[in-house]
Amino acid sequence: FSTIDEEFEKYEEDIDTIASDDLDELDNDLDNILEDFEEINFEAGFNEITWTTDTQFQNFTQKVNEYVTDVKAEIGKIEDKLGDAEDHLGDEDDYDEVEDDIDDALDIISNGYIDSIDDLRDYLGDLANELEDRNYEDESKDVEDVEDDVKSFESEIDSIESKLEDMQDDIVDLEDNHNDKDDILQEMEAICN
């Protein structure tokens, strides 16, 4: 029988790939979305404070930055939980913790992360409507384009979520299989003795 340590080794690489590659790519895509927003050209003399009387849309560039920062913070929390999982994979006594770490990461995805992305998308949508109402139609369309980017960005987390869910199921099966193997080995030892 292979040891549980040997079988768990491959999960360290899988988790590292998600934390180092997939989540970094998510972070970079978010930077690109923010950059696209900041590159929207407003007419000469446009003032972010005086253009509307609705205070929630004044200083909107700063507010969009804050929403993006919130999303990045949730990505950081997911990375931290996967880091915990990697640490626990290095110690056989902590293997039960790995499932909990992945569960915590999934919980962050389905709650804090999704909520922060929804907040960003909703704000962009409301901002586009306010711009249109104030007759900034070209700028409104540009903001809608960024909103569409956020909508497609939302689906990117789905593949990460699926990978983690599959890994969690595999880890539970792996632990169950090794418990069964331990029982078989103990029975064989008892027969031999």
BELDACOR-V389791 format. One record per residue. N is the residue number from 1. RES is the residue in three letters. PHI is phi in degrees with one decimal (* if undefined). Layout:
# BELDACOR-V389791
n:N res:RES phi:PHI
n:N res:RES phi:PHI
This chain:
# BELDACOR-V389791
n:1 res:PHE phi:*
n:2 res:SER phi:-74.4
n:3 res:THR phi:-79.5
n:4 res:ILE phi:-64.5
n:5 res:ASP phi:-59.2
n:6 res:GLU phi:-63.4
n:7 res:GLU phi:-74.3
n:8 res:PHE phi:-79.3
n:9 res:GLU phi:-56.7
n:10 res:LYS phi:-65.8
n:11 res:TYR phi:-72.4
n:12 res:GLU phi:-59.1
n:13 res:GLU phi:-66.5
n:14 res:ASP phi:-63.3
n:15 res:ILE phi:-66.3
n:16 res:ASP phi:-62.1
n:17 res:THR phi:-63.1
n:18 res:ILE phi:-64.4
n:19 res:ALA phi:-68.9
n:20 res:SER phi:-85.9
n:21 res:ASP phi:-101.9
n:22 res:ASP phi:-63.4
n:23 res:LEU phi:-72.2
n:24 res:ASP phi:-63.8
n:25 res:GLU phi:-63.8
n:26 res:LEU phi:-60.7
n:27 res:ASP phi:-61.9
n:28 res:ASN phi:-65.2
n:29 res:ASP phi:-62.5
n:30 res:LEU phi:-65.8
n:31 res:ASP phi:-59.6
n:32 res:ASN phi:-65.6
n:33 res:ILE phi:-62.8
n:34 res:LEU phi:-63.7
n:35 res:GLU phi:-62.1
n:36 res:ASP phi:-60.7
n:37 res:PHE phi:-64.9
n:38 res:GLU phi:-69.0
n:39 res:GLU phi:-90.6
n:40 res:ILE phi:-63.5
n:41 res:ASN phi:-90.2
n:42 res:PHE phi:-100.5
n:43 res:GLU phi:-60.3
n:44 res:ALA phi:-56.9
n:45 res:GLY phi:86.3
n:46 res:PHE phi:-62.6
n:47 res:ASN phi:-121.5
n:48 res:GLU phi:-66.7
n:49 res:ILE phi:-91.9
n:50 res:THR phi:-94.2
n:51 res:TRP phi:-70.0
n:52 res:THR phi:-145.6
n:53 res:THR phi:-88.4
n:54 res:ASP phi:-81.2
n:55 res:THR phi:-62.9
n:56 res:GLN phi:-67.9
n:57 res:PHE phi:-107.5
n:58 res:GLN phi:-81.1
n:59 res:ASN phi:54.7
n:60 res:PHE phi:-66.3
n:61 res:THR phi:-62.7
n:62 res:GLN phi:-63.4
n:63 res:LYS phi:-68.2
n:64 res:VAL phi:-63.1
n:65 res:ASN phi:-58.7
n:66 res:GLU phi:-66.2
n:67 res:TYR phi:-63.6
n:68 res:VAL phi:-64.3
n:69 res:THR phi:-60.3
n:70 res:ASP phi:-62.6
n:71 res:VAL phi:-63.9
n:72 res:LYS phi:-62.0
n:73 res:ALA phi:-63.6
n:74 res:GLU phi:-67.2
n:75 res:ILE phi:-61.2
n:76 res:GLY phi:-61.3
n:77 res:LYS phi:-65.3
n:78 res:ILE phi:-63.1
n:79 res:GLU phi:-59.6
n:80 res:ASP phi:-61.6
n:81 res:LYS phi:-65.8
n:82 res:LEU phi:-70.0
n:83 res:GLY phi:-63.6
n:84 res:ASP phi:-61.5
n:85 res:ALA phi:-61.7
n:86 res:GLU phi:-61.9
n:87 res:ASP phi:-61.6
n:88 res:HIS phi:-71.4
n:89 res:LEU phi:-67.6
n:90 res:GLY phi:-81.6
n:91 res:ASP phi:-136.7
n:92 res:GLU phi:-55.6
n:93 res:ASP phi:-67.2
n:94 res:ASP phi:-104.9
n:95 res:TYR phi:-59.8
n:96 res:ASP phi:-62.5
n:97 res:GLU phi:-70.6
n:98 res:VAL phi:-59.7
n:99 res:GLU phi:-59.0
n:100 res:ASP phi:-66.2
n:101 res:ASP phi:-61.4
n:102 res:ILE phi:-65.7
n:103 res:ASP phi:-61.6
n:104 res:ASP phi:-63.7
n:105 res:ALA phi:-62.1
n:106 res:LEU phi:-64.2
n:107 res:ASP phi:-64.9
n:108 res:ILE phi:-64.1
n:109 res:ILE phi:-59.8
n:110 res:SER phi:-79.5
n:111 res:ASN phi:-117.6
n:112 res:GLY phi:-58.1
n:113 res:TYR phi:-65.9
n:114 res:ILE phi:-61.5
n:115 res:ASP phi:-62.1
n:116 res:SER phi:-69.3
n:117 res:ILE phi:-66.1
n:118 res:ASP phi:-60.4
n:119 res:ASP phi:-62.0
n:120 res:LEU phi:-62.9
n:121 res:ARG phi:-63.2
n:122 res:ASP phi:-62.5
n:123 res:TYR phi:-64.2
n:124 res:LEU phi:-61.4
n:125 res:GLY phi:-63.3
n:126 res:ASP phi:-66.6
n:127 res:LEU phi:-63.5
n:128 res:ALA phi:-60.1
n:129 res:ASN phi:-64.7
n:130 res:GLU phi:-64.4
n:131 res:LEU phi:-61.8
n:132 res:GLU phi:-64.2
n:133 res:ASP phi:-61.3
n:134 res:ARG phi:-94.4
n:135 res:ASN phi:69.3
n:136 res:TYR phi:-100.8
n:137 res:GLU phi:-69.4
n:138 res:ASP phi:-64.0
n:139 res:GLU phi:-65.6
n:140 res:SER phi:-60.3
n:141 res:LYS phi:-63.7
n:142 res:ASP phi:-63.4
n:143 res:VAL phi:-66.8
n:144 res:GLU phi:-61.4
n:145 res:ASP phi:-62.3
n:146 res:VAL phi:-66.5
n:147 res:GLU phi:-58.9
n:148 res:ASP phi:-62.4
n:149 res:ASP phi:-61.5
n:150 res:VAL phi:-65.5
n:151 res:LYS phi:-60.9
n:152 res:SER phi:-72.8
n:153 res:PHE phi:-63.1
n:154 res:GLU phi:-56.8
n:155 res:SER phi:-72.6
n:156 res:GLU phi:-64.9
n:157 res:ILE phi:-72.9
n:158 res:ASP phi:-59.6
n:159 res:SER phi:-68.1
n:160 res:ILE phi:-64.6
n:161 res:GLU phi:-60.8
n:162 res:SER phi:-63.2
n:163 res:LYS phi:-59.9
n:164 res:LEU phi:-68.1
n:165 res:GLU phi:-64.4
n:166 res:ASP phi:-63.3
n:167 res:MET phi:-63.9
n:168 res:GLN phi:-61.3
n:169 res:ASP phi:-62.1
n:170 res:ASP phi:-62.3
n:171 res:ILE phi:-66.4
n:172 res:VAL phi:-61.8
n:173 res:ASP phi:-61.9
n:174 res:LEU phi:-62.3
n:175 res:GLU phi:-64.4
n:176 res:ASP phi:-62.2
n:177 res:ASN phi:-62.0
n:178 res:HIS phi:-71.5
n:179 res:ASN phi:-64.9
n:180 res:ASP phi:-63.4
n:181 res:LYS phi:-63.3
n:182 res:ASP phi:-61.2
n:183 res:ASP phi:-62.9
n:184 res:ILE phi:-62.9
n:185 res:LEU phi:-61.9
n:186 res:GLN phi:-65.5
n:187 res:GLU phi:-64.9
n:188 res:MET phi:-64.6
n:189 res:GLU phi:-64.4
n:190 res:ALA phi:-64.5
n:191 res:ILE phi:-65.5
n:192 res:CYS phi:-65.5
n:193 res:ASN phi:-84.6
